[in-house]
Amino acid sequence: MRENTRQDLERLEHERLSSDACFSDSSRGREVLEDQDPLRTCFQCDRDRILHSKSLRRLAHKTQVFLAPEGDHYRTRLMHTLEVSQVARSIARPLGLNEDLTEAISLGHDLGHTPFGHVGERALSHAIARHRGIADDDGSQHRYFAHNEQGVRIVKLLERGGRGLNLSREVIDGIHHHTGSVRPATLEGRVVSLADRIAYVCHDIDDAERAGLLSEGALPSAARHVLGESSSERIETMVHDVVHMSSISGDIRMSDPVWDAMMEMRSFLFVNLYSRGDAKWEEPKAYVMLGELFDHFMVHLEDVPHEYRLHDEGSPEVQVADFISGMTDRYAIDLYENLKVPRSWRKR
């Protein structure tokens, strides 16, 4: 049995991967220079650092669509992350792209998500605006807090007790630009961005059907005709389409009919699941709760853990947002109850 060194793995990348792939030995490096691992490429190290991070573990108890669902099979933010990784690697592999980089970006892409999903993002954005004296009634006019930007803060500053993970620039770029108008710089990052949409469109439908909020027959018929009649069929259709279209175009893309069908499904979900309906009825409570937690810690900044106060000393609202955004759903609820809900008197 022969030991493969990092240099062996880097050489194998050049032998096996497409010339369009991002090669480990061509990485733009890390912001803080460090010795390279003798056995792992830089992107393998990044994947492992994210995999062992506290921020990733907390995603197991953060909302995907359903707030605090009662049932074992609804997806959490961590489950979504793992499914994005699987879809992204299924696209990257046949295209000859770097799976290690793809996996690292996939695992890190949602680290910046707040408790209670996107409603938590809006609540913190609004709270920051209020404390800066900016009129922004619901945190939606401007994004003073965005989960992709928070993900970058986590990996650069907040993880490992405030030292950050010191990831490669390609991974940070993929986390930052997995959503928004700016596309990732690498093809691997673009794969993750598209895999994110594929995963949440298909799997959120699956969860909504399990909850009895949607039926297969209620989905847009034209989109179902193009994509398929089940989550597995739709994922297979979209993955195969992305691989085919990307291989002939030189960029990561879908064919127009498949893209249009996916976006029709996505629009349907925004109208019928994300914006209203039974899945959303607890969201106003979560919004108010996070706003009150924010106000409490702005007054009691000394109660914010030290690791969140190492950076942005002149911006306490950023420090408080860092702390609250890292909470799990149930930790935020328990903390709020301890601070706000009267308890029976007991002798100390």
C-alpha positions in Angstrom: 0.0 0.0 0.0 1.4 3.4 -1.1 0.9 6.7 0.7 -0.5 9.4 -1.5 0.9 12.8 -0.6 -0.8 16.2 -1.3 1.4 16.6 -4.3 0.2 13.2 -5.6 -3.4 14.3 -5.2 -2.7 17.6 -7.0 -1.1 15.8 -9.9 -4.1 13.4 -10.1 -6.3 16.4 -10.4 -4.5 17.5 -13.5 -4.7 14.0 -15.0 -8.4 13.5 -14.3 -10.2 16.8 -14.2 -11.3 19.1 -17.0 -9.1 21.9 -17.9 -11.9 24.2 -16.8 -11.8 22.9 -13.3 -10.3 24.9 -10.4 -7.1 23.0 -9.4 -6.0 22.9 -5.8 -2.4 23.9 -6.6 -3.7 26.9 -8.5 -5.7 28.3 -5.6 -5.5 32.0 -4.9 -4.6 30.9 -1.3 -5.7 32.0 2.1 -5.7 35.4 3.7 -3.3 34.2 6.4 -0.5 32.1 5.1 0.0 28.7 6.7 1.9 25.5 6.0 0.1 23.2 3.6 -1.1 19.8 4.8 1.2 17.0 3.7 -1.7 14.7 2.8 -4.7 16.9 1.9 -5.2 19.5 -0.8 -6.2 23.0 0.3 -9.9 22.4 -0.7 -10.0 19.1 1.2 -8.7 20.9 4.3 -11.4 23.6 3.8 -14.1 20.9 3.5 -12.9 19.3 6.7 -12.7 22.6 8.6 -16.3 23.4 7.7 -17.5 19.8 8.5 -16.1 20.0 12.0 -17.3 23.6 12.7 -19.8 24.5 15.3 -21.7 26.6 12.8 -22.4 23.5 10.6 -23.6 21.5 13.6 -26.0 24.2 14.6 -27.7 23.9 11.2 -29.3 20.7 12.5 -31.6 22.8 14.7 -32.3 25.7 12.3 -35.4 26.0 10.2 -35.5 25.3 6.5 -39.2 26.0 5.7 -41.2 24.7 8.7 -40.6 26.4 12.1 -40.1 23.8 14.8 -41.9 21.0 12.9 -43.4 18.1 14.8 -42.1 15.2 12.8 -38.9 13.3 12.2 -38.7 13.7 8.4 -39.0 17.5 7.7 -35.8 19.0 6.5 -33.7 21.2 8.7 -31.1 23.6 7.3 -28.4 21.0 7.8 -30.4 18.4 5.8 -30.8 20.9 3.0 -27.0 21.6 3.1 -26.3 17.9 2.7 -28.7 17.6 -0.2 -27.2 20.6 -1.9 -23.8 18.9 -1.6 -25.1 15.7 -3.1 -26.8 17.5 -6.1 -23.7 19.7 -6.6 -21.3 16.7 -6.7 -23.6 14.8 -9.0 -23.2 17.7 -11.5 -19.5 18.4 -10.9 -18.4 14.8 -11.3 -19.5 14.2 -14.9 -18.3 17.6 -15.9 -14.8 16.9 -14.5 -14.9 19.7 -12.0 -13.2 19.7 -8.6 -15.5 17.8 -6.2 -13.5 18.8 -3.1 -14.0 22.5 -3.9 -17.7 21.8 -4.8 -18.3 20.0 -1.5 -16.5 22.6 0.6 -18.7 25.4 -0.9 -21.8 23.3 -0.5 -21.2 22.6 3.1 -20.5 26.2 3.9 -23.0 28.0 1.7 -25.7 28.3 4.4 -23.6 28.7 7.6 -24.8 32.3 7.9 -28.5 31.5 8.2 -30.3 32.7 11.2 -32.7 30.8 13.5 -36.2 30.5 11.9 -35.0 30.8 8.3 -35.5 33.9 6.2 -37.9 35.5 8.7 -34.9 35.6 11.1 -32.9 37.3 8.4 -35.5 40.0 8.0 -35.9 40.4 11.7 -32.2 41.1 12.2 -32.0 43.4 9.2 -34.8 45.5 10.6 -33.3 45.5 14.1 -30.0 46.7 12.8 -31.7 49.4 10.8 -33.7 50.6 13.9 -30.6 50.8 16.0 -28.8 52.8 13.3 -31.8 55.2 13.1 -32.8 54.1 9.6 -36.5 53.8 8.7 -37.0 50.3 7.4 -40.3 48.8 8.7 -39.7 45.2 8.0 -36.0 44.8 7.1 -36.8 44.3 3.4 -36.1 47.6 1.8 -32.4 47.2 2.3 -30.4 44.2 3.5 -28.5 45.2 6.6 -28.2 41.5 7.4 -27.8 38.9 4.6 -27.1 35.2 5.3 -24.5 34.9 2.5 -22.5 37.8 3.8 -22.9 36.5 7.4 -21.5 33.2 6.1 -18.4 35.0 5.1 -18.1 36.7 8.5 -18.4 33.3 10.2 -15.6 31.6 8.2 -13.3 34.6 8.2 -13.9 36.0 11.8 -16.3 34.2 14.1 -15.5 30.5 14.0 -12.8 28.9 16.3 -13.4 31.4 19.1 -13.1 34.5 16.9 -10.1 33.4 14.8 -12.1 32.1 11.8 -11.4 29.1 9.6 -8.9 30.8 7.2 -10.4 29.1 4.2 -9.2 29.4 0.6 -10.4 32.4 -1.3 -12.3 30.2 -3.8 -14.4 28.7 -1.1 -15.2 32.1 0.5 -16.2 33.4 -2.9 -18.5 30.5 -3.5 -20.2 31.0 -0.1 -20.5 34.8 -0.7 -22.0 34.5 -4.2 -24.1 31.4 -4.0 -27.0 33.8 -4.0 -27.4 37.3 -5.4 -26.6 39.1 -8.6 -22.9 38.4 -8.7 -22.0 34.9 -9.9 -19.2 32.9 -8.2 -15.8 33.1 -9.8 -15.3 29.4 -10.2 -17.4 26.9 -12.1 -17.6 24.8 -9.0 -19.2 27.8 -7.1 -21.7 28.2 -9.9 -22.6 24.5 -9.7 -23.4 25.0 -6.0 -25.5 28.1 -6.7 -27.7 26.2 -9.1 -27.7 23.0 -7.0 -29.1 25.1 -4.1 -32.1 26.1 -6.2 -32.6 22.6 -7.5 -32.5 21.2 -4.0 -34.8 23.6 -2.2 -37.4 23.7 -5.0 -37.7 19.8 -5.1 -37.3 19.1 -1.4 -39.5 21.9 -0.1 -42.3 20.5 -2.3 -41.6 17.1 -0.8 -41.9 18.5 2.8 -45.1 20.5 1.9 -46.7 17.4 0.5 -45.8 15.4 3.6 -47.3 18.1 5.8 -50.5 18.0 3.7 -50.1 21.6 2.6 -49.6 20.8 -1.1 -50.6 18.0 -3.4 -48.8 16.8 -6.5 -51.8 17.7 -8.6 -51.8 21.3 -7.3 -48.3 21.9 -8.8 -48.1 23.7 -12.2 -48.9 21.1 -14.8 -46.7 22.5 -17.5 -43.7 22.5 -15.1 -44.5 19.0 -14.0 -44.6 17.9 -17.6 -41.1 19.1 -18.2 -39.5 18.2 -14.9 -41.3 15.1 -13.7 -44.0 13.8 -11.4 -41.9 13.4 -8.2 -39.0 15.0 -6.4 -36.6 12.3 -7.5 -37.7 12.6 -11.2 -37.4 16.4 -11.0 -33.9 16.3 -9.5 -32.7 13.8 -12.1 -34.2 15.8 -15.0 -32.5 19.0 -13.8 -29.1 17.4 -13.0 -28.9 15.7 -16.4 -30.0 18.9 -18.1 -27.3 21.0 -16.3 -24.6 18.5 -17.1 -25.6 18.4 -20.8 -26.0 22.1 -21.3 -22.8 23.0 -19.3 -20.7 20.5 -21.3 -21.6 22.1 -24.6 -21.7 25.8 -23.4 -18.5 26.0 -21.3 -20.4 27.5 -18.4 -22.9 26.2 -15.8 -26.4 26.6 -17.1 -29.7 24.9 -17.8 -31.7 24.7 -21.0 -34.3 27.4 -21.3 -37.3 25.0 -21.0 -36.0 23.3 -17.9 -34.9 26.6 -16.3 -38.4 28.1 -17.0 -40.1 25.1 -15.5 -37.9 25.3 -12.4 -38.6 29.0 -12.0 -42.3 28.4 -12.4 -42.2 25.8 -9.6 -40.2 28.3 -7.5 -42.7 31.1 -8.1 -45.6 28.7 -7.2 -43.8 27.9 -3.9 -43.3 31.6 -3.1 -47.0 32.3 -3.5 -48.4 29.1 -1.9 -45.8 28.1 0.7 -43.1 30.7 1.4 -45.3 33.8 1.6 -48.4 32.5 3.3 -50.2 29.4 4.4 -50.0 27.1 7.4 -46.2 26.8 7.2 -45.9 30.5 8.0 -48.4 31.1 10.8 -45.8 31.1 13.6 -43.4 33.4 11.8 -44.7 36.7 13.2 -44.0 35.4 16.7 -40.4 34.5 15.7 -39.9 37.9 14.1 -41.0 39.7 17.3 -39.0 37.4 19.5 -35.7 37.9 17.7 -36.3 41.7 17.7 -36.8 41.6 21.5 -33.7 39.5 22.0 -31.8 42.0 19.9 -33.0 44.9 22.0 -32.1 43.1 25.2 -28.5 42.4 24.2 -28.0 45.9 22.9 -28.7 47.0 26.5 -26.8 44.1 28.1 -23.9 43.9 25.7 -21.8 42.3 28.5 -23.9 39.2 28.2 -22.9 38.6 24.6 -20.2 35.9 24.6 -16.6 37.2 24.3 -16.0 35.6 20.9 -18.7 37.8 19.3 -17.2 41.0 20.8 -13.7 40.6 19.4 -14.6 42.3 16.2 -16.5 45.5 15.2 -16.1 47.1 18.6 -17.6 50.3 17.4 -20.7 48.5 16.0 -22.5 46.8 18.9 -25.5 46.1 16.6 -23.2 43.9 14.5 -21.9 42.0 17.5 -25.4 41.3 18.7 -26.5 40.2 15.3 -23.5 37.9 15.1 -24.6 36.3 18.4 -28.3 36.0 17.6 -27.8 34.7 14.1 -25.7 31.8 15.4 -28.5 30.6 17.7 -30.5 27.5 16.9 -34.3 27.8 16.9 -34.7 26.1 20.2 -31.8 27.9 21.9 -33.4 31.2 20.9 -36.8 30.1 22.3 -35.3 28.8 25.5 -33.3 32.0 26.0 -36.3 34.2 25.3 -38.4 32.3 27.8 -35.7 32.6 30.5 -35.5 36.4 29.9 -39.1 37.2 29.3 -41.5 34.6 30.6 -42.2 34.6 34.4 -41.4 31.4 36.2 -42.8 30.0 39.4 -40.9 31.3 42.5 -38.5 28.8 43.9 -36.1 29.0 46.9 -32.5 29.5 45.8 
